[in-house]
Amino acid sequence: MSASGNAYEQALRKVIPAVLIYARLGERVLMIHRNDPGRASTDFHSGKWNGLGGKLEADESPLECARREFFEEAGLQLPLEDFKPLGVIQFPLFKPKKNEDWVVFLFSVELKNLDPPFKNNPWKNSDEGELSWIPYKEVLSLNLWEGDALFLPDVLARRSVMGSIWYDKGRVARHWIQPLSG
C-alpha cells in the first residue's frame, strides 16, 4: 500500500504502546480489579480484571514502563532484571472511538522471598482498583477482557506468545495467537 493510503502515516489511526505485568507468587498471580467507583464512568476497563500495567511514557522502553507501572500500581520497586518478557499482543482498534490500536508488551515477574498474606494484600491498592492474589486455576473465571483468555494460559505457563486480537463491540471478532518457541 502506498504511503498516501496508510492510515497510520495519515494520522487517521494511532498506536498506543502499553505493558501488562503478571506477577507470580507460588501458584497465584497478582491481578487488579478495575472497580474504583470514582472512575467507573471514565475507565475503559471498568469492571474488568487485568494484569497490572499501563501506557508507555515518551522515551521509555517497555521494560522501564513495566517497572514503573508495577511500582505505581503495587507499590513494590523491583530490579529491571526481575521482569521477564513474554511476548507482544496487538489489539487493532481496541478503542475505536479514538482510532487507537494498542500494542501490549507482556511481562512476568516472579516474586520470591515474600511472605504473602493472601487474605490481606501486603501492598497498597491502586487508585485504579483493588489488587488481589488469584490462584492460577481461577483466573479464567474472572471478568476478563474476552481476548485475555486466549493468551493467559500461555502467560501463566511461562510460554511466550505473539498475536493480534480484534474486538467488535467489546467482543472478540477474530484472533491470531502464536506461541513462540523458546
Secondary structure, DSSP 8 states (H G I E B T S, - for coil): --GGG-TTTTTSSEEEEEEEEEEEETTEEEEEE---GGGTTT-TTTT-EE-EEEE--TT--HHHHHHHHHHHHH-----GGGEEEEEEEEEEEEEGGGTEEEEEEEEEEE--S----TTS-SS--BTTBEEEEEEHHHHTTS---TTHHHHHHHHHTT--EEEEEEEETTEEEEEEEEE---
